[in-house]
């Protein structure tokens, strides 16, 4: 978490402050914004790898007091307008497209404003998995499923207990009952109740129209801003078939033991 306050620069309202961030994910909180912030993301990796990175930002729900721009060689492109209340909106761009320039907007009472956002740096391949804009609800091919099993942040055999639709957020929350946990990152699933059953929530787009159904699925996906996002999710019997076919041909990219 990087935090800054504009009140310390009250006598220089056009000050521009540089912020350098070394972490691959985190958040910026700018209290009482005045002037501007230049946010320099400098992860602890080889600079030669920067071109393979995607940057995503997610403004806090109550963020206000500044516009957020993408800046490159002095040219500004507006990313988030002050007061834009698009719930859960995520803005992504290539690392080589520029840096972040956060400029305070004129305020009558700056003491009531806090500008803030979460950020994540990820490889372009991972970002493409999360933001398949052309067909976000398209079923995965056999090859995509088998690769997802090897590379996803979570891989779960389970059933859909319930689906909660959030119209304002344009998202659906899938409440998953777990039969087998193959892999998880950041505790997607938690033990609940006296029975000790695993339960978890996975988010997807509302437009995908997910509904409760019988039978088991193989849920795969990635963590994004602390939330589990659905990737490939074939019926489990279909996954067993494609896994066996690939294994018989020596083409499965990793071992998982699908039984």
NUTORFI-591751 format. One record per atom (N, C-alpha, C): residue in one letter; y, x negated, z; atom name; residue number from 1. Coordinates in steps of 0.02 Angstrom, whole numbers. Last residue first. Example, Ala and Ser with C-alpha at 12.3 -4.5 7.8 and 13.67 -1.06 7.14 Angstrom:
2
 r     c2     c1     c3  a   k
 S   -112   -642    354  N   2
 S    -53   -684    357 CA   2
 S      2   -645    394  C   2
 A   -284   -660    390  N   1
 A   -225   -615    390 CA   1
 A   -165   -660    390  C   1
This chain:
259
 r     c2     c1     c3  a   k
 X  -1936    459   -575  N 259
 X  -1979    510   -545 CA 259
 X  -1948    541   -482  C 259
 X  -1865    356   -637  N 258
 X  -1838    424   -640 CA 258
 X  -1880    477   -605  C 258
 X  -1822    207   -620  N 257
 X  -1875    244   -588 CA 257
 X  -1858    318   -583  C 257
 X  -1733    116   -676  N 256
 X  -1708    159   -622 CA 256
 X  -1764    197   -587  C 256
 X  -1686    -25   -770  N 255
 X  -1739     11   -735 CA 255
 X  -1709     54   -680  C 255
 X  -1587    -22   -922  N 254
 X  -1600    -43   -853 CA 254
 X  -1655      0   -824  C 254
 X  -1596     15  -1056  N 253
 X  -1551    -41  -1038 CA 253
 X  -1558    -63   -966  C 253
 X  -1744     39  -1146  N 252
 X  -1703     63  -1090 CA 252
 X  -1661      5  -1063  C 252
 X  -1827     -6  -1247  N 251
 X  -1755      0  -1263 CA 251
 X  -1713     25  -1204  C 251
 X  -1965     -7  -1260  N 250
 X  -1931    -66  -1232 CA 250
 X  -1857    -66  -1243  C 250
 X  -2024    108  -1295  N 249
 X  -2002     66  -1351 CA 249
 X  -1969      1  -1327  C 249
 X  -2046    163  -1171  N 248
 X  -2104    150  -1214 CA 248
 X  -2086    104  -1272  C 248
 X  -1914    181  -1132  N 247
 X  -1955    131  -1098 CA 247
 X  -2016    113  -1140  C 247
 X  -1871    286  -1214  N 246
 X  -1839    221  -1219 CA 246
 X  -1882    166  -1188  C 246
 X  -1957    388  -1170  N 245
 X  -1958    367  -1240 CA 245
 X  -1928    298  -1249  C 245
 X  -1919    396  -1035  N 244
 X  -1987    376  -1052 CA 244
 X  -1991    351  -1124  C 244
 X  -1786    440  -1049  N 243
 X  -1800    377  -1015 CA 243
 X  -1869    351  -1033  C 243
 X  -1800    563  -1111  N 242
 X  -1766    509  -1148 CA 242
 X  -1778    441  -1115  C 242
 X  -1874    634  -1009  N 241
 X  -1900    625  -1077 CA 241
 X  -1868    566  -1111  C 241
 X  -1786    629   -900  N 240
 X  -1853    600   -895 CA 240
 X  -1883    586   -963  C 240
 X  -1678    703   -954  N 239
 X  -1670    631   -939 CA 239
 X  -1738    597   -933  C 239
 X  -1737    828   -960  N 238
 X  -1716    796  -1022 CA 238
 X  -1707    721  -1012  C 238
 X  -1754    853   -825  N 237
 X  -1814    848   -867 CA 237
 X  -1798    816   -934  C 237
 X  -1621    862   -783  N 236
 X  -1662    805   -761 CA 236
 X  -1725    798   -805  C 236
 X  -1492    888   -901  N 235
 X  -1545    916   -858 CA 235
 X  -1594    861   -843  C 235
 X  -1356    767   -895  N 234
 X  -1409    805   -929 CA 234
 X  -1455    839   -878  C 234
 X  -1213    720   -881  N 233
 X  -1251    760   -833 CA 233
 X  -1304    801   -869  C 233
 X  -1091    589   -886  N 232
 X  -1149    623   -917 CA 232
 X  -1189    660   -864  C 232
 X   -970    615   -768  N 231
 X   -982    585   -834 CA 231
 X  -1036    623   -870  C 231
 X   -852    678   -653  N 230
 X   -915    686   -688 CA 230
 X   -916    650   -755  C 230
 X   -782    584   -523  N 229
 X   -770    618   -586 CA 229
 X   -835    619   -626  C 229
 X   -739    580   -356  N 228
 X   -795    574   -402 CA 228
 X   -782    616   -464  C 228
 X   -589    499   -303  N 227
 X   -627    560   -317 CA 227
 X   -683    545   -365  C 227
 X   -508    388   -292  N 226
 X   -543    411   -232 CA 226
 X   -584    474   -242  C 226
 X   -464    367   -422  N 225
 X   -416    385   -370 CA 225
 X   -451    418   -311  C 225
 X   -624    389   -468  N 224
 X   -558    384   -498 CA 224
 X   -508    411   -447  C 224
 X   -790    341   -496  N 223
 X   -738    354   -446 CA 223
 X   -670    342   -479  C 223
 X   -893    418   -621  N 222
 X   -854    362   -594 CA 222
 X   -807    387   -539  C 222
 X  -1064    471   -656  N 221
 X   -992    472   -663 CA 221
 X   -959    414   -628  C 221
 X  -1202    587   -666  N 220
 X  -1175    519   -666 CA 220
 X  -1099    524   -673  C 220
 X  -1336    685   -618  N 219
 X  -1262    679   -618 CA 219
 X  -1243    606   -617  C 219
 X  -1461    765   -686  N 218
 X  -1445    697   -668 CA 218
 X  -1369    690   -675  C 218
 X  -1516    921   -612  N 217
 X  -1478    883   -662 CA 217
 X  -1475    809   -639  C 217
 X  -1636   1052   -587  N 216
 X  -1604    989   -569 CA 216
 X  -1569    957   -628  C 216
 X  -1619   1234   -576  N 215
 X  -1647   1171   -598 CA 215
 X  -1606   1111   -577  C 215
 X  -1492   1356   -620  N 214
 X  -1555   1335   -589 CA 214
 X  -1575   1266   -615  C 214
 X  -1313   1344   -594  N 213
 X  -1373   1358   -633 CA 213
 X  -1434   1332   -598  C 213
 X  -1137   1376   -595  N 212
 X  -1199   1364   -558 CA 212
 X  -1259   1383   -601  C 212
 X  -1044   1304   -733  N 211
 X  -1063   1361   -692 CA 211
 X  -1127   1344   -653  C 211
 X   -905   1234   -817  N 210
 X   -966   1222   -778 CA 210
 X   -980   1283   -734  C 210
 X   -801   1227   -917  N 209
 X   -836   1289   -901 CA 209
 X   -902   1280   -864  C 209
 X   -713   1135   -964  N 208
 X   -784   1123   -979 CA 208
 X   -828   1182   -958  C 208
 X   -588   1165   -916  N 207
 X   -605   1187   -984 CA 207
 X   -678   1177  -1001  C 207
 X   -581   1097   -795  N 206
 X   -592   1169   -795 CA 206
 X   -616   1194   -863  C 206
 X   -662    940   -784  N 205
 X   -609    981   -811 CA 205
 X   -629   1055   -811  C 205
 X   -730    895   -622  N 204
 X   -729    892   -694 CA 204
 X   -673    938   -719  C 204
 X   -790    815   -472  N 203
 X   -740    852   -510 CA 203
 X   -749    843   -585  C 203
 X   -909    841   -348  N 202
 X   -893    803   -409 CA 202
 X   -844    846   -449  C 202
 X   -962    824   -182  N 201
 X   -920    860   -230 CA 201
 X   -903    814   -288  C 201
 X  -1116    837    -87  N 200
 X  -1058    803   -115 CA 200
 X  -1021    847   -163  C 200
 X  -1246    807     33  N 199
 X  -1203    852     -5 CA 199
 X  -1145    812    -33  C 199
 X  -1407    787    101  N 198
 X  -1350    756     68 CA 198
 X  -1312    808     27  C 198
 X  -1463    853    258  N 197
 X  -1462    854    185 CA 197
 X  -1399    818    159  C 197
 X  -1490    868    394  N 196
 X  -1483    801    366 CA 196
 X  -1484    799    290  C 196
 X  -1497    981    465  N 195
 X  -1554    966    422 CA 195
 X  -1549    897    390  C 195
 X  -1375    993    526  N 194
 X  -1431    970    567 CA 194
 X  -1491    951    525  C 194
 X  -1244    934    413  N 193
 X  -1285    983    449 CA 193
 X  -1343    952    487  C 193
 X  -1249    804    289  N 192
 X  -1216    861    321 CA 192
 X  -1267    903    359  C 192
 X  -1206    648    225  N 191
 X  -1256    686    260 CA 191
 X  -1222    743    297  C 191
 X  -1115    638     70  N 190
 X  -1117    632    143 CA 190
 X  -1176    672    170  C 190
 X  -1065    550    -78  N 189
 X  -1107    599    -43 CA 189
 X  -1108    585     31  C 189
 X   -980    448   -108  N 188
 X   -971    512   -142 CA 188
 X  -1006    567   -103  C 188
 X   -953    315    -49  N 187
 X   -979    373    -12 CA 187
 X   -959    440    -45  C 187
 X   -920    210   -134  N 186
 X   -867    243    -95 CA 186
 X   -889    309    -64  C 186
 X  -1052    241   -246  N 185
 X   -998    196   -226 CA 185
 X   -947    238   -187  C 185
 X  -1229    255   -266  N 184
 X  -1163    284   -254 CA 184
 X  -1115    230   -230  C 184
 X  -1387    289   -339  N 183
 X  -1332    243   -327 CA 183
 X  -1269    283   -310  C 183
 X  -1487    385   -319  N 182
 X  -1503    320   -350 CA 182
 X  -1449    268   -335  C 182
 X  -1545    506   -219  N 181
 X  -1485    467   -230 CA 181
 X  -1506    399   -257  C 181
 X  -1614    665   -244  N 180
 X  -1625    592   -242 CA 180
 X  -1561    557   -259  C 180
 X  -1562    790   -218  N 179
 X  -1634    780   -209 CA 179
 X  -1651    706   -207  C 179
 X  -1417    867   -158  N 178
 X  -1448    806   -183 CA 178
 X  -1522    804   -167  C 178
 X  -1304    985   -219  N 177
 X  -1357    972   -171 CA 177
 X  -1401    917   -199  C 177
 X  -1132    988   -254  N 176
 X  -1198    963   -273 CA 176
 X  -1243    957   -212  C 176
 X  -1009   1079   -320  N 175
 X  -1039   1065   -255 CA 175
 X  -1113   1050   -267  C 175
 X   -883   1037   -426  N 174
 X   -954   1051   -425 CA 174
 X   -981   1031   -357  C 174
 X   -730   1101   -462  N 173
 X   -764   1060   -413 CA 173
 X   -837   1082   -410  C 173
 X   -625   1093   -603  N 172
 X   -680   1126   -570 CA 172
 X   -711   1076   -521  C 172
 X   -449   1104   -643  N 171
 X   -510   1067   -628 CA 171
 X   -562   1113   -598  C 171
 X   -314   1136   -647  N 170
 X   -353   1134   -709 CA 170
 X   -418   1094   -701  C 170
 X   -241   1159   -537  N 169
 X   -258   1089   -549 CA 169
 X   -293   1081   -616  C 169
 X   -235   1298   -545  N 168
 X   -173   1259   -545 CA 168
 X   -185   1186   -562  C 168
 X   -371   1335   -539  N 167
 X   -332   1348   -599 CA 167
 X   -268   1305   -602  C 167
 X   -512   1276   -489  N 166
 X   -443   1270   -466 CA 166
 X   -397   1275   -527  C 166
 X   -670   1340   -448  N 165
 X   -621   1327   -501 CA 165
 X   -550   1327   -471  C 165
 X   -818   1281   -385  N 164
 X   -753   1308   -366 CA 164
 X   -702   1289   -420  C 164
 X   -987   1313   -388  N 163
 X   -931   1285   -426 CA 163
 X   -867   1320   -405  C 163
 X  -1139   1267   -303  N 162
 X  -1082   1312   -313 CA 162
 X  -1031   1275   -356  C 162
 X  -1249   1186   -319  N 161
 X  -1250   1237   -267 CA 161
 X  -1196   1290   -279  C 161
 X  -1339   1112   -438  N 160
 X  -1272   1140   -429 CA 160
 X  -1277   1197   -379  C 160
 X  -1444    974   -384  N 159
 X  -1433   1041   -412 CA 159
 X  -1362   1064   -398  C 159
 X  -1491    804   -430  N 158
 X  -1472    859   -386 CA 158
 X  -1463    924   -422  C 158
 X  -1489    633   -431  N 157
 X  -1529    691   -451 CA 157
 X  -1514    748   -403  C 157
 X  -1357    525   -472  N 156
 X  -1385    572   -424 CA 156
 X  -1430    622   -459  C 156
 X  -1256    390   -470  N 155
 X  -1312    419   -508 CA 155
 X  -1353    460   -459  C 155
 X  -1092    321   -479  N 154
 X  -1143    360   -443 CA 154
 X  -1194    388   -492  C 154
 X  -1033    235   -566  N 153
 X  -1021    224   -495 CA 153
 X  -1068    265   -452  C 153
 X  -1134    181   -708  N 152
 X  -1093    229   -671 CA 152
 X  -1085    209   -597  C 152
 X  -1220     98   -780  N 151
 X  -1151     75   -769 CA 151
 X  -1109    122   -725  C 151
 X  -1347    152   -800  N 150
 X  -1341     82   -780 CA 150
 X  -1271     63   -756  C 150
 X  -1325    282   -838  N 149
 X  -1368    270   -781 CA 149
 X  -1359    199   -754  C 149
 X  -1254    263   -956  N 148
 X  -1219    289   -897 CA 148
 X  -1259    277   -834  C 148
 X  -1356    226  -1043  N 147
 X  -1306    176  -1024 CA 147
 X  -1269    198   -961  C 147
 X  -1423    347  -1052  N 146
 X  -1459    289  -1026 CA 146
 X  -1411    233  -1006  C 146
 X  -1321    428  -1108  N 145
 X  -1350    444  -1042 CA 145
 X  -1382    382  -1012  C 145
 X  -1300    366  -1232  N 144
 X  -1245    369  -1183 CA 144
 X  -1271    384  -1113  C 144
 X  -1425    389  -1292  N 143
 X  -1402    320  -1281 CA 143
 X  -1347    319  -1228  C 143
 X  -1425    529  -1303  N 142
 X  -1476    495  -1263 CA 142
 X  -1453    425  -1245  C 142
 X  -1253    589  -1288  N 141
 X  -1313    572  -1326 CA 141
 X  -1363    537  -1279  C 141
 X  -1177    715  -1186  N 140
 X  -1190    645  -1202 CA 140
 X  -1253    638  -1245  C 140
 X  -1077    855  -1241  N 139
 X  -1138    828  -1210 CA 139
 X  -1149    755  -1231  C 139
 X   -900    862  -1219  N 138
 X   -956    852  -1265 CA 138
 X  -1018    826  -1228  C 138
 X   -785    877  -1152  N 137
 X   -841    916  -1128 CA 137
 X   -903    908  -1172  C 137
 X   -686    800  -1214  N 136
 X   -704    785  -1145 CA 136
 X   -765    822  -1119  C 136
 X   -649    744  -1351  N 135
 X   -702    793  -1335 CA 135
 X   -727    782  -1264  C 135
 X   -531    668  -1352  N 134
 X   -550    706  -1412 CA 134
 X   -603    759  -1397  C 134
 X   -517    601  -1231  N 133
 X   -471    655  -1247 CA 133
 X   -495    698  -1305  C 133
 X   -596    542  -1116  N 132
 X   -618    554  -1184 CA 132
 X   -579    614  -1210  C 132
 X   -572    463   -993  N 131
 X   -522    499  -1030 CA 131
 X   -542    505  -1104  C 131
 X   -677    392   -938  N 130
 X   -643    442   -897 CA 130
 X   -597    487   -938  C 130
 X   -717    305  -1038  N 129
 X   -766    352  -1010 CA 129
 X   -731    409   -973  C 129
 X   -602    231  -1053  N 128
 X   -622    275  -1108 CA 128
 X   -673    326  -1084  C 128
 X   -604    158   -935  N 127
 X   -551    207   -945 CA 127
 X   -570    256  -1000  C 127
 X   -712     74   -962  N 126
 X   -717    122   -907 CA 126
 X   -665    177   -916  C 126
 X   -655     -1  -1068  N 125
 X   -716     37  -1078 CA 125
 X   -725     91  -1025  C 125
 X   -546    -66  -1011  N 124
 X   -533    -13  -1061 CA 124
 X   -595     29  -1074  C 124
 X   -560    -84   -833  N 123
 X   -573   -107   -901 CA 123
 X   -563    -50   -950  C 123
 X   -418    -44   -728  N 122
 X   -489    -42   -746 CA 122
 X   -498    -69   -816  C 122
 X   -314    -14   -593  N 121
 X   -326    -56   -651 CA 121
 X   -400    -55   -665  C 121
 X   -220    118   -525  N 120
 X   -285     86   -534 CA 120
 X   -283     44   -596  C 120
 X   -107    188   -404  N 119
 X   -121    154   -467 CA 119
 X   -191    125   -466  C 119
 X    -11    325   -340  N 118
 X    -69    281   -337 CA 118
 X    -76    246   -404  C 118
 X    163    338   -297  N 117
 X    106    351   -341 CA 117
 X     49    303   -324  C 117
 X    325    404   -249  N 116
 X    263    368   -237 CA 116
 X    209    385   -287  C 116
 X    480    426   -174  N 115
 X    444    419   -237 CA 115
 X    380    380   -223  C 115
 X    561    534    -70  N 114
 X    512    479    -70 CA 114
 X    477    481   -138  C 114
 X    712    599     -1  N 113
 X    670    584    -59 CA 113
 X    623    526    -46  C 113
 X    808    623     94  N 112
 X    753    671     90 CA 112
 X    703    655     34  C 112
 X    908    532     81  N 111
 X    864    526    139 CA 111
 X    805    573    136  C 111
 X    994    559    -23  N 110
 X    935    518    -37 CA 110
 X    886    517     21  C 110
 X   1078    684    -72  N 109
 X   1052    665     -7 CA 109
 X    988    625    -16  C 109
 X   1115    688   -203  N 108
 X   1165    705   -153 CA 108
 X   1143    681    -84  C 108
 X   1065    564   -321  N 107
 X   1048    613   -270 CA 107
 X   1108    626   -225  C 107
 X   1013    504   -479  N 106
 X   1070    518   -433 CA 106
 X   1051    574   -385  C 106
 X    852    423   -474  N 105
 X    898    470   -505 CA 105
 X    954    486   -455  C 105
 X    786    258   -488  N 104
 X    809    314   -446 CA 104
 X    856    358   -485  C 104
 X    657    203   -589  N 103
 X    729    207   -581 CA 103
 X    749    269   -542  C 103
 X    535     89   -618  N 102
 X    547    151   -579 CA 102
 X    622    153   -562  C 102
 X    435     28   -735  N 101
 X    505     25   -715 CA 101
 X    521     91   -682  C 101
 X    290    -63   -766  N 100
 X    319     -2   -739 CA 100
 X    390    -16   -714  C 100
 X    257   -146   -926  N  99
 X    253   -138   -854 CA  99
 X    287    -74   -832  C  99
 X    153   -139  -1078  N  98
 X    214   -148  -1039 CA  98
 X    202   -140   -964  C  98
 X     38   -143  -1149  N  97
 X     91   -100  -1174 CA  97
 X    156   -105  -1135  C  97
 X    -63   -215  -1090  N  96
 X    -19   -252  -1136 CA  96
 X     36   -209  -1166  C  96
 X   -131   -117  -1022  N  95
 X    -93   -166   -983 CA  95
 X    -43   -203  -1028  C  95
 X   -118     46  -1092  N  94
 X   -145    -21  -1094 CA  94
 X   -101    -70  -1057  C  94
 X   -109    188   -981  N  93
 X    -84    148  -1038 CA  93
 X   -116     80  -1035  C  93
 X   -105    353   -910  N  92
 X   -138    289   -923 CA  92
 X   -108    255   -983  C  92
 X    -79    466   -783  N  91
 X    -47    435   -841 CA  91
 X    -78    366   -850  C  91
 X   -134    620   -721  N  90
 X   -144    548   -721 CA  90
 X   -116    521   -787  C  90
 X    -97    758   -618  N  89
 X    -89    725   -682 CA  89
 X    -95    650   -675  C  89
 X   -106    836   -505  N  88
 X   -162    792   -520 CA  88
 X   -156    757   -588  C  88
 X     13    952   -566  N  87
 X    -36    933   -515 CA  87
 X    -90    888   -542  C  87
 X    167    916   -613  N  86
 X    102    926   -645 CA  86
 X     48    905   -596  C  86
 X    307    923   -585  N  85
 X    257    943   -535 CA  85
 X    190    959   -570  C  85
 X    441    820   -600  N  84
 X    384    847   -638 CA  84
 X    328    861   -589  C  84
 X    539    757   -527  N  83
 X    531    829   -518 CA  83
 X    475    860   -557  C  83
 X    571    637   -649  N  82
 X    584    658   -580 CA  82
 X    579    734   -575  C  82
 X    441    611   -767  N  81
 X    509    631   -754 CA  81
 X    516    654   -681  C  81
 X    345    479   -814  N  80
 X    347    534   -766 CA  80
 X    420    550   -751  C  80
 X    373    399   -931  N  79
 X    305    420   -913 CA  79
 X    307    482   -870  C  79
 X    481    351  -1059  N  78
 X    473    393  -1000 CA  78
 X    400    414   -990  C  78
 X    503    188  -1102  N  77
 X    469    249  -1124 CA  77
 X    454    290  -1062  C  77
 X    623     64  -1143  N  76
 X    595    109  -1093 CA  76
 X    563    170  -1125  C  76
 X    636   -106  -1183  N  75
 X    632    -38  -1208 CA  75
 X    595      5  -1156  C  75
 X    628   -235  -1132  N  74
 X    691   -199  -1126 CA  74
 X    690   -128  -1151  C  74
 X    493   -273  -1154  N  73
 X    549   -309  -1186 CA  73
 X    613   -267  -1188  C  73
 X    441   -121  -1093  N  72
 X    419   -182  -1128 CA  72
 X    478   -210  -1168  C  72
 X    397     -2   -973  N  71
 X    449    -47   -999 CA  71
 X    417   -107  -1033  C  71
 X    380    164   -936  N  70
 X    343    106   -961 CA  70
 X    394     61   -995  C  70
 X    456    240   -791  N  69
 X    454    222   -861 CA  69
 X    402    167   -873  C  69
 X    491    372   -687  N  68
 X    447    315   -696 CA  68
 X    440    302   -771  C  68
 X    633    424   -591  N  67
 X    595    428   -653 CA  67
 X    552    365   -658  C  67
 X    650    486   -423  N  66
 X    653    433   -473 CA  66
 X    614    452   -535  C  66
 X    637    590   -332  N  65
 X    693    544   -323 CA  65
 X    698    489   -375  C  65
 X    469    620   -272  N  64
 X    533    643   -299 CA  64
 X    584    587   -290  C  64
 X    305    679   -238  N  63
 X    348    624   -260 CA  63
 X    412    650   -292  C  63
 X    210    762   -189  N  62
 X    279    777   -170 CA  62
 X    326    720   -190  C  62
 X     92    708   -241  N  61
 X    108    778   -255 CA  61
 X    182    794   -241  C  61
 X    110    547   -318  N  60
 X     98    589   -259 CA  60
 X    123    660   -274  C  60
 X     49    509   -483  N  59
 X    104    521   -435 CA  59
 X     81    563   -376  C  59
 X    -56    393   -536  N  58
 X    -60    463   -516 CA  58
 X     -6    476   -464  C  58
 X    -90    282   -672  N  57
 X    -52    300   -612 CA  57
 X    -57    375   -600  C  57
 X   -186    152   -743  N  56
 X   -177    224   -732 CA  56
 X   -136    234   -669  C  56
 X   -207     28   -864  N  55
 X   -173     46   -802 CA  55
 X   -168    122   -799  C  55
 X   -338    -69   -931  N  54
 X   -299     -7   -935 CA  54
 X   -269      6   -866  C  54
 X   -371   -231  -1000  N  53
 X   -361   -186   -944 CA  53
 X   -322   -123   -964  C  53
 X   -382   -332  -1089  N  52
 X   -439   -286  -1086 CA  52
 X   -431   -233  -1032  C  52
 X   -277   -415  -1071  N  51
 X   -275   -372  -1131 CA  51
 X   -332   -321  -1132  C  51
 X   -311   -493   -959  N  50
 X   -263   -438   -952 CA  50
 X   -266   -389  -1011  C  50
 X   -389   -603   -975  N  49
 X   -424   -538   -970 CA  49
 X   -376   -479   -967  C  49
 X   -305   -709   -970  N  48
 X   -336   -695  -1034 CA  48
 X   -372   -628  -1035  C  48
 X   -276   -722   -835  N  47
 X   -228   -688   -878 CA  47
 X   -256   -671   -947  C  47
 X   -415   -690   -729  N  46
 X   -386   -734   -780 CA  46
 X   -337   -695   -823  C  46
 X   -363   -602   -581  N  45
 X   -412   -618   -634 CA  45
 X   -377   -663   -684  C  45
 X   -294   -526   -478  N  44
 X   -321   -593   -469 CA  44
 X   -379   -605   -517  C  44
 X   -159   -437   -561  N  43
 X   -223   -441   -527 CA  43
 X   -250   -513   -526  C  43
 X    -12   -394   -557  N  42
 X    -39   -461   -571 CA  42
 X   -106   -469   -535  C  42
 X    109   -286   -602  N  41
 X     38   -287   -582 CA  41
 X      9   -353   -605  C  41
 X    267   -259   -550  N  40
 X    227   -308   -587 CA  40
 X    156   -308   -561  C  40
 X    389   -146   -561  N  39
 X    324   -155   -530 CA  39
 X    282   -200   -575  C  39
 X    553   -141   -521  N  38
 X    509   -165   -574 CA  38
 X    442   -181   -541  C  38
 X    656    -10   -465  N  37
 X    601    -56   -449 CA  37
 X    567    -77   -514  C  37
 X    832     24   -440  N  36
 X    770     27   -478 CA  36
 X    720    -24   -451  C  36
 X    945    128   -351  N  35
 X    936     72   -398 CA  35
 X    870     79   -435  C  35
 X    854    204   -218  N  34
 X    918    191   -251 CA  34
 X    907    131   -296  C  34
 X    748    313   -127  N  33
 X    758    269   -185 CA  33
 X    831    265   -208  C  33
 X    685    336      5  N  32
 X    756    340     -7 CA  32
 X    777    299    -69  C  32
 X    539    237    -16  N  31
 X    577    285     24 CA  31
 X    652    280      9  C  31
 X    407    222   -113  N  30
 X    477    200   -113 CA  30
 X    518    253    -77  C  30
 X    248    164   -122  N  29
 X    289    215    -89 CA  29
 X    360    188    -82  C  29
 X    105    138   -216  N  28
 X    175    120   -207 CA  28
 X    211    178   -173  C  28
 X    -66     87   -194  N  27
 X    -13    137   -201 CA  27
 X     55    107   -188  C  27
 X   -214     31   -279  N  26
 X   -172     38   -220 CA  26
 X   -121     92   -230  C  26
 X   -313    -94   -362  N  25
 X   -295    -24   -349 CA  25
 X   -255    -21   -284  C  25
 X   -315   -228   -374  N  24
 X   -334   -189   -434 CA  24
 X   -323   -115   -424  C  24
 X   -177   -322   -305  N  23
 X   -238   -282   -299 CA  23
 X   -252   -244   -363  C  23
 X    -55   -382   -318  N  22
 X   -114   -421   -336 CA  22
 X   -178   -381   -336  C  22
 X    109   -347   -367  N  21
 X     48   -320   -336 CA  21
 X    -13   -357   -363  C  21
 X    278   -368   -338  N  20
 X    219   -398   -368 CA  20
 X    157   -375   -330  C  20
 X    434   -301   -379  N  19
 X    376   -296   -335 CA  19
 X    316   -324   -371  C  19
 X    609   -325   -384  N  18
 X    544   -341   -413 CA  18
 X    490   -334   -360  C  18
 X    746   -214   -395  N  17
 X    702   -254   -353 CA  17
 X    635   -264   -388  C  17
 X    910   -199   -438  N  16
 X    843   -194   -466 CA  16
 X    799   -242   -425  C  16
 X   1053   -105   -385  N  15
 X   1006   -160   -375 CA  15
 X    940   -145   -410  C  15
 X   1152    -14   -388  N  14
 X   1120    -28   -452 CA  14
 X   1071    -87   -446  C  14
 X   1206     -3   -262  N  13
 X   1166     53   -286 CA  13
 X   1132     40   -353  C  13
 X   1231    -86   -139  N  12
 X   1221   -109   -208 CA  12
 X   1178    -59   -244  C  12
 X   1231    -32    -15  N  11
 X   1296    -57    -40 CA  11
 X   1291    -82   -112  C  11
 X   1097     -1      8  N  10
 X   1146     53     -2 CA  10
 X   1211     29    -32  C  10
 X    980    -64     25  N   9
 X   1021    -85    -32 CA   9
 X   1077    -36    -45  C   9
 X    910     -6    125  N   8
 X    932    -75    137 CA   8
 X    976   -101     81  C   8
 X    873    114     71  N   7
 X    930    114    117 CA   7
 X    955     44    131  C   7
 X    760    107     -5  N   6
 X    823     97    -39 CA   6
 X    882     93      8  C   6
 X    612     24     41  N   5
 X    663     73     59 CA   5
 X    729     56     24  C   5
 X    436     16      6  N   4
 X    504    -10      1 CA   4
 X    553     44     20  C   4
 X    267    -35     11  N   3
 X    318     11     31 CA   3
 X    386    -22     28  C   3
 X    104    -34    -49  N   2
 X    168    -69    -50 CA   2
 X    223    -18    -36  C   2
 X    -59    -43      0  N   1
 X      0      0      0 CA   1
 X     61    -44      0  C   1
